[in-house]
Amino acid sequence: MSSIQPQSRRTPTALAAAAVVLGLGVAGGVQAQAVQSSSSEAATATEAAAALPSVTVTARRENRVSSGATNLPLEIKETPQSISTIEQDVLSDFGLSSSNDALRLGTGINVDEWETNRTSFNARGFDVMLTQIDGQGMSNDWGLVVGQLDTFLFEKIEVIRGANGLLTGVGNSSGTINFVRKRPTNRDGGQALASVGSHDFKRVALDYNKVLGGDGMWAARLVVAHEDKESYLRALHDRRSTVYAVVEGQVGPHGVLTLGTTYRDARQRSPMWGSLTLRYADGRQADFDVSASTSQDWTRWNTESLNAFVEYVHALSPDWELKASYNHNRGQESTRLFYAYTLTGYLNDDNTGLLGWPYRGESSSESHIVETNLKGRFDAFGRRHEAILGLSHSQRTHRAYYYSGATFPTLPAFPYPGDVFPEPVWGAKNLSADGDQHLTRLYAASRWALTDRLKGIVGFNAIKLVRDGSAIYGGGVNLDDETTEKISPYAGLTYDLTPSTLAYASYSDIFQAQDQRDINGNYLAPMKGVNLEAGLKSEWLNRRLLTTVAVFQAEQKGLATEAGFDPIAQQSYYEPRDVKSRGVELEATGRVSADTRLTAGFTALKLTGPDGGNTYEWVPRRTLKLLADTRVPAWPQLRVGAGLRWQSDVYKQGGVRQDAYAVVDAFAAYALSERAVLRLNVNNLFDEKYLRTVQFGAIYGAPRTAYLALEYRL
């Protein structure tokens, strides 16, 4: 970690020169590469140029630094938890413009898309309750994420597996997904992209950076992306536009100020609300075309969001920095939906038995997150150590409304067309949920160099969580300033077995307030538990390849588990259950040669309930992710690559089954010139037919699709 890291984003100054003199390059996490003083820069910084005419700040492994697990900016190898990163060049090569598609590449992450606009993620057997942007965010309601983010806005996506209590003060043992935004750089230039493909797919995107002023102390970056596409699902249409603008610069000799905003508008026509019913009463499983959808043509799911943030980092000394930030998020949804269900959970033999539930609703949410922390390095007992101390407060409010007028028609045999039931005449607008949440936390962590090889990390979170009103999906009783106070410790050890191999172990308490209710409509008590992890991390091939072997065990007590469905209230009810997860993860990521990249990740786990028997059977017990690309030696302008996703069989008690399956994606990219690249992507190369999830029903995965993109470097 380094108090001068933000300075590396601008042209060299006396402070940046001091960083080099003090030897803070890689160890300090400075993320600039080969920054050379030009003649014009030397003219505006003559004093620095006289002392050091040419400044070079180099971070050999800048993409392997993360603060995602401990709040301390450590190299991934030195972090006592499993962390995977999905870099922007991988996202670009595989044509992954949506966050769900990108996360399918993450080791140990399962993407459960049981609708077309709401998604849940799980890792190590449990729902991922936290998605963040630049390390900030609040827990996802019910573990669900509405809509998808455009990956073009981000430098990388971090997937941190295991306990996330040091990040938020609340969390479980699944992990955290952190999207790292693009920031201004020291050079003018950027990238433009245009793409077309299957199902009338059209996409354009622009990323441009501009250094402001002759002294180069300020820079701005603009990222714009627009995507419009039909779908393999009947009548589904998606349109998404995103604009991200950020300005960053030096304030005085010791400060860096960053201001940014993101606007996102997503409109979905004929979305699926809920999943397909695929089971007959005798246990047989229906087999429909992959285009099968329960939706009606009049349905819509539109979302709009605005995020603004400001961040200030001040270098107090070469070893210490103070950071303050404020994030504001505002979002709204407008929905007209149609849900198809059965009272029995089964189809009749002639595929009848479905009832319809039309719904119209609106909702809005607003959140504010203020955080400040002090981090740095200090000397004690003859060695150098790192520490961070922080305080944050977040507040979120939400309101949801529904319109009366719904009727519940009997539907014809499935699959039916999109015009079998007209849109109702909606009645009065009614409040369905109105609540707010306040979370205040004090956190601290320190990394101690106990010996030359042995490092210890200790930390804690002290939180105060206050919830008032109803959960986002309403129903049941309201909370009345429910207050929870909790202190959660964290401890980790790393030991350098050799210069290239490190052993680690970590322990953390876990704690998560829950939105689910029991059969009487009462909120379940918070989940509590313990998370343990140990492993080996090694670097190979002159530190180009990083491998991780991890074993983990987590026990979550009182975890909300679906226990049934109330047909009168039209909602599920839950019961607390003690669930234990044990398993192993293997990962290798990096370069095996100058022209060949490789990422391989394998997860095997066991999930047991309070009686020691198998539970959460819809979570795959084994998953494998493989990505590789290389430059063709005989044709250096051509790069080819392939990715494989495999998972073991899954099923749901009283539901459906999906056998083990594998999906293969491939790409070929040809450099037309130094600036232009033409890329062909083919997804689901072998046209595998499979169900995306079986937890809450099912939707078929996408068949084989192809896309052609032209990228031009500005």
Residue, then its C-alpha position, 0 to 999 in steps of 0.5 A: m500500500s502506498s500513500i503516493q499511489p494516486q500521484s502515479r495517475r498524473t505526470p511525475t511531480a516532486l512527490a512522485a520522484a520522492a516515491v522512486v527515491l524512497g523505493l516505494g514502487v511495487a511494494g507501495g502499490v504504485q500503479a503507473q508503468a514506464v511514466q517518462s518525463s517529456s520535454s514539455e513536462a520537464a518545462t513545467a516541473t523544472e525543479a523535479a527534472a533537475a533532480l531526476p530528469s527521467v522518472t520511471v515508476t514500474a509495478r510488475r504485477e499491478n493487476r495482482v493487487s487487491s484490497g478486496a478481502t482485507n481492506l489492505p491493498l495486498e498482492i493477491k498472492e499475499t492475501p489469505q483468501s481466494i481471489s480471482t480477477i477477470e480482466q478487461d482484455v478477457l472480457s473484450d476477447f470473449g465478447l462479454s458485455s454483460s456482467n452475468d456473462a462475465l461472472r460465468l467465467g469466475t472460478g467457483i461462481n454460479v450464475d442462477e438466472w431463473e428470470t430474465n431480469r433478476t439474478s442470484f449468484n452463489a459461491r461455496g454453496f451460499d448466495v453471494m449477498l454483496t456486489q460492490i463497485d470500487g469496494q463500496g456497496m450495500s448488501n443485495d436484498w434477498g441476494l438478488v440483483v436486478g438488471q446487468l451492468d455493462t462490463f465496458l465500464f470496468e478495468k476488471i472484476e474481482v471475485i473474492r471467495g470466503a467471508n466478506g465481513l471485513l468489507t462490510g461488517v455484515g456478510n456470509s461465507s460465499g464471497t464478494i463481487n467487486f467491479v473496479r471502474k476505469r479511471p483516467t490515465n496519463r495519455d490521450g486516446g481510447q477505443a471505439l467498438a461496433s458489433v453485430g450478431s445473432h438475434d439482431f444484436k447491435r452494439v456500439a461503445l466508446d472509451y476515451n481518455k483526455v489529459l487536461g491542461g499542459d501540466g497534465m495534473w488533471a485528466a478525464r475519461l468518458v465511457v459510453a455503451h449502447e446495446d440493442k438486441e432480440s433474444y432466443l427467448r420468444a419476444l424478449h427484447d433488451r435495450r441498454s444504454t450506459v454513460y460513465a464520466v470521471v475526472e481526476g487530478q492533483v489538488g496541491p502537492h499531496g492530494v488527489l481528487t476524483l469525481g465521477t457519475t454513471y447513468r444507466d437506462a435499461r428497457q426490457r420488453s416481454p421479460m419472464w417473471g418467474s420460470l418455466t414449470l417443467r415437471y409432471a405429476d408422475g415425475r417426468q420432465a417436460d422438454f420444450d424448445v429453448s425459446a419457450s417463455t411464459s411472458q406476454d407481449w404487453t409486459r415490460w421491465n424498465t430500470e433507470s439508475l444514477n450513481a455519483f461519487v467523489e473521492y479524495v486521497h491525501a498523502l500525509s507522509p510517504d507512508w500514510e494516506l487519508k481517504a474520504s469518499y461519498n457515493h450516492n445511488r438512485g434507482q427506479e423500476s417500472t414493471r408490467l409483468f406476467y407470472a405463470y404458475t400452478l397450485t400443485g407445482y405440476l403440469n397436466d399431461d396435456n401441458t395445461g394447468l398453468l394460471g396467470w398472475p398479471y402485475r404492475g408495479e413501481s419502485s424507487s431506492e436511494s442510498h448514501i455511503v460515506e466512508t473515511n479511512l487512514k492507512g499506512r505503514f509503520d515500524a515496530f520491533g525492528r520490522r515494517h507493518e501495515a494498518i488501516l482504520g476506517l469508519s463508514h455510514s450507509q443509508r438506504t431507503h426504498r419504496a414499492y407500489y403495486y396497482s390493483g386490477a389483477t385477475f388470475p386467468t386459466l392459461p391454455a396448454f404451454p407453450y402458448p403465444g404472447d397474446v393469450f391474455p390482454e393487459p388488465v385495466w389497472g386500478a389504484k396505486n397502492l404502497s407495498a413496501d416502505g423501509d430504510q436501513h442504516l449501517t454504521r461500522l468501525y473497522a480496523a486491520s493490520r498486517w504484521a511482519l512477525t518474521d522475514r517469512l511469517k506475516g499475520i493479519v488481524g482485524f475486526n468490524a464493529i457494526k450497528l445495523v438499524r432496519d425500519g419498515s418492510a423488506i423490499y418485497g413486502g408482506g408480513v409485519n414491519l420492522d420497528d427500528e430493529t437494531t443489531e450490534k455485532i463485533s466480528p473478528y478476522a485473523g489470517l497467517t501467511y508463510d513464505l515456504t520458498p520465494s515463490t510459494l506461500a502457505y496461508a490460513s484465515y478465520s472469520d466470524i460471519f453475520q448476515a441480517q435476513d430479509q426472509r420471513d417465516i410462515n407467520g410473516n415474521y422476519l428470521a433472526p440474523m444468520k451467524g457462523v464461522n468461516l475457515e480457509a487454508g491453502l497454498k499460492s505459488e508463482w511460476l514461470n518468472r512470476r507470470l503464472l499464479t496457482t492457488v490451492a485452497v481448502f475451506q469450511a464454513e458453517q452458517k447457523g439459522l440460514a433462511t431456507e425456502a420451506g414452502f409456498d403460500p398460495i393465498a399470499q402468493q409468496s414463499y416462506y422460509e425456515p432457519r437451517d444450519v448448513k455446513s459447506r466444505g470443499v477445495e478450490l484449484e486455480a491457475t491464472g497467468r501466462v504460460s508463454a509470451d503469447t499464451r494466456l491460461t485461466a483454469g479453476f476447479t471447485a468441489l464442495k459438500l453441503t450438509g444440513p443439520d442432520g448431516g445429510n445432503t442439502y441445497e441440491w440445486v448448487p452444483r457440487r463440482t464446477l470447472k472453468l477453463l480459458a485459453d488464448t494464443r497467438v498463431p505462430a505462423w500468422p502473428q496477426l491472428r489470435v484464437g481462444a476458447g473457454l469451457r464451463w462445466q458443472s455437475d448435475v443438479y436437481k430440486q426436490g419436487g422440481v426438475r433435474q439438469d444433468a452435468y453439461a459443458v458449454v464451449d465458447a470460442f473467438a478469433a481476432y485478426a489485427l487488420s492494422e496496428r489500430a484495428v482488430l476484427r473479432l469473431n465470437v461463437n458462443n455455445l459452439f456445440d449448441e448444448k441444450y441445458l437449463r440455466t438453473v433449477q432452484f426456482g424453476a428453470i429457463y433454457g440456456a442460450p443456443r449457439t450464437a455468433y457475433l462480429a466486432l470491429e475494435y479501433r484504437l484511437 
